[in-house]
Amino acid sequence: MIAFSTFASPRRPAHFGPRALLLLALAGTAVSPVFAQREVRHLNALSATGGITSTGLYYSGSYGRFLTDKMRFEVAGTLEQGPRKESRSGEGQPRYRGYELALGIAPRLLHVGEVFYLRLPFQVRTRYERLPPTGPAQKDGFTVGPSLGFAGEVYLNDRLSLSGEARQVWYTVGNPLNSLPRFFGGGLTFYLGQ
C-alpha cells in the first residue's frame, strides 16, 4: 500500500519519458509486421503452379522478371494431360498430353498494402499436342494462340508468396483438341535478387 501511494503520488504525475517512448516504439515494431516494397525493377521470380483445365490437369513452371515496378515479363512451360474427351469421370479413356511454351507480360492491376497483388497476364502460347492412337482422326500437332487472365499473389514474406490464376486461351492456329481451354490453379512463387 505504501509503495502504491509513493508511485502514484500527486506531487509527481505519471508520464512517459523518452526511454519509455523508445521502448514502446521498439515493442510496436517487433509486434507489427514491417514490409519492404515487394515488387521492384530487376527482381526475379520463379513459380510452380498446378491446377485443372477444361479437360484435364496441368503443371506449370515459370520465370518472371520485373521490367518496372508494375510490369513483369514472363516465360512459362506447361504440361497438360487428361482424358481425350470431355468427361467428368475420365476413366477408361485414352489420355492426351499438351506441352506449352508461353511468353508474355503481366501488368499490375492493383495491390492491397504490401500483402496482396493482382495482375492481368497476357501471353502468346505455342502448344504441341500428343494424342493417343485411338479415337477420332485427329493427329499430333502444333497450335498457337493468345491467353488472358487474372493472377493474384498473397505474400507470406519478402521472398515467398502463394499464387492463384485463372486464364482463358484462344488457340487460333492449327487443329487443337480444345480451341478454348480454361486454366484454374495455384502454387508458390519464390523471389530472387535485391
C-alpha positions as a printed Julia matrix, in Angstrom:
194×3 Matrix{Float64}:
   0.0     0.0     0.0
   2.82    2.37    0.85
   4.65    1.52   -2.39
   1.49    2.17   -4.42
   0.87    5.55   -2.83
   4.51    6.54   -3.4
   4.33    5.52   -7.1
   1.06    7.38   -7.7
   2.0    10.43   -5.7
   0.12   13.6    -6.68
   3.38   15.54   -6.46
   4.88   13.5    -9.34
   2.32   12.84  -12.12
   2.79    9.63  -14.13
   4.09   10.35  -17.64
   6.13    8.68  -20.32
   9.73    9.79  -20.65
  11.9     9.45  -23.75
  13.1     5.99  -22.71
   9.57    4.68  -22.24
   8.5     6.06  -25.63
  11.51    4.42  -27.29
  10.72    1.07  -25.65
   7.09    1.3   -26.79
   8.16    2.11  -30.36
  10.55   -0.86  -30.44
   7.9    -3.17  -29.0
   5.38   -2.0   -31.6
   7.89   -2.61  -34.4
   8.55   -6.14  -33.15
   4.84   -6.98  -32.9
   3.54   -5.39  -36.1
   4.95   -6.56  -39.45
   7.25   -4.2   -41.3
   7.06   -4.6   -45.08
   9.63   -3.62  -47.64
   8.48   -2.77  -51.13
   7.65   -6.18  -52.55
   7.94   -5.69  -56.28
  10.74   -3.64  -57.78
  12.51   -3.4   -61.12
  15.01   -6.21  -61.87
  13.52   -8.56  -59.23
  13.33  -12.2   -60.47
  10.54  -14.67  -59.73
  10.3   -18.46  -60.05
   6.83  -20.03  -59.87
   5.48  -23.56  -59.63
   1.75  -23.95  -60.35
  -0.72  -26.79  -60.72
  -4.44  -26.99  -61.33
  -7.29  -28.06  -63.57
  -8.19  -27.28  -67.17
 -11.36  -27.71  -69.18
 -10.42  -31.35  -69.89
  -7.62  -32.4   -67.54
  -4.85  -31.34  -65.17
  -1.85  -29.1   -65.69
   1.53  -28.4   -64.12
   3.49  -25.26  -64.9
   6.82  -23.66  -64.11
   7.63  -20.05  -64.94
  10.32  -17.41  -64.73
   9.45  -13.74  -64.36
  11.46  -10.54  -64.25
  10.13   -7.12  -63.33
  10.77   -4.68  -66.18
   9.38   -1.87  -64.0
   7.8    -1.8   -60.55
   4.41   -2.5   -62.18
   5.24   -4.72  -65.16
   6.56   -8.29  -65.14
   7.9   -10.21  -68.16
   7.12  -13.95  -68.02
   8.29  -17.18  -69.67
   6.34  -20.33  -68.78
   6.37  -24.01  -69.63
   3.25  -26.12  -69.07
   2.36  -29.8   -69.23
  -1.35  -30.61  -69.57
  -2.73  -34.14  -69.53
  -6.11  -35.73  -69.27
  -8.8   -37.76  -71.0
  -9.24  -37.18  -74.71
 -12.94  -36.37  -74.43
 -14.6   -34.01  -72.02
 -15.97  -36.18  -69.27
 -16.38  -35.86  -65.54
 -15.24  -39.41  -64.89
 -12.42  -39.61  -67.43
 -11.91  -43.26  -66.55
 -11.11  -45.81  -69.22
 -10.5   -43.13  -71.87
  -7.29  -42.66  -73.83
  -5.17  -39.81  -72.47
  -3.63  -36.86  -74.28
  -0.69  -34.61  -73.43
  -0.13  -30.99  -74.3
   3.24  -29.24  -74.0
   3.19  -25.44  -73.98
   5.67  -22.59  -74.07
   4.35  -19.11  -73.25
   5.84  -15.61  -73.44
   4.08  -12.55  -72.12
   3.71   -9.62  -69.79
   1.76   -9.21  -66.57
   0.89   -5.61  -65.67
  -0.25   -4.94  -62.11
  -3.92   -4.03  -61.74
  -3.98   -3.3   -58.02
  -2.42   -4.12  -54.7
  -3.62   -4.04  -51.11
  -0.79   -2.83  -48.92
   2.29   -4.97  -49.49
   0.39   -8.25  -48.99
  -1.96   -8.83  -51.97
  -1.19   -8.12  -55.64
  -3.43   -8.69  -58.66
  -2.11   -8.84  -62.24
  -3.57   -9.16  -65.73
  -1.23  -11.56  -67.58
  -1.3   -11.54  -71.37
   0.65  -14.3   -73.13
   1.23  -15.83  -76.54
   1.23  -19.61  -76.2
   2.66  -22.29  -78.5
   1.38  -25.81  -77.91
   2.28  -29.28  -79.11
  -0.43  -31.91  -78.57
   0.35  -35.59  -78.42
  -2.86  -37.55  -78.85
  -3.44  -41.26  -78.2
  -3.52  -43.54  -81.27
  -7.18  -44.45  -80.75
 -10.18  -42.2   -81.18
 -11.19  -39.61  -83.8
  -8.91  -38.95  -86.75
  -7.03  -36.04  -85.16
  -3.24  -36.02  -85.33
  -0.47  -34.75  -83.12
   0.39  -31.19  -83.96
   1.2   -27.61  -83.08
  -1.16  -24.77  -82.29
  -0.66  -21.12  -81.33
  -2.83  -18.53  -79.63
  -3.13  -15.76  -77.05
  -4.26  -16.07  -73.44
  -5.63  -13.55  -70.97
  -6.41  -14.0   -67.3
  -6.02  -12.9   -63.69
  -3.13  -13.78  -61.37
  -3.16  -12.99  -57.67
  -0.48  -13.32  -55.01
  -0.56  -13.23  -51.22
   2.9   -12.62  -49.8
   3.99  -14.75  -46.85
   7.27  -12.81  -46.57
   9.59  -10.84  -48.88
  10.76  -13.99  -50.72
   7.7   -16.26  -50.85
   4.07  -15.89  -51.91
   1.01  -18.05  -52.51
  -0.28  -17.55  -56.04
  -3.51  -18.3   -57.87
  -4.51  -17.91  -61.5
  -7.46  -18.15  -63.88
  -6.96  -17.76  -67.62
  -8.69  -18.27  -70.94
  -6.74  -19.39  -74.03
  -7.79  -18.95  -77.68
  -5.89  -21.32  -79.99
  -6.34  -19.72  -83.39
  -3.81  -21.67  -85.49
  -3.84  -25.4   -86.18
  -6.39  -28.02  -85.2
  -6.22  -28.35  -81.39
  -8.15  -30.84  -79.31
  -9.78  -27.93  -77.46
  -9.53  -24.49  -79.05
 -10.87  -22.6   -75.99
  -9.4   -24.18  -72.84
  -9.62  -22.59  -69.41
  -6.99  -22.97  -66.69
  -7.52  -22.59  -62.92
  -4.71  -23.24  -60.46
  -2.48  -22.21  -57.63
   1.05  -22.59  -56.36
   4.09  -20.9   -54.89
   6.32  -18.09  -56.15
   9.91  -17.54  -54.96
  11.61  -14.16  -55.39
  15.33  -13.8   -56.03
  17.61  -10.76  -56.03
  17.52   -7.34  -54.4
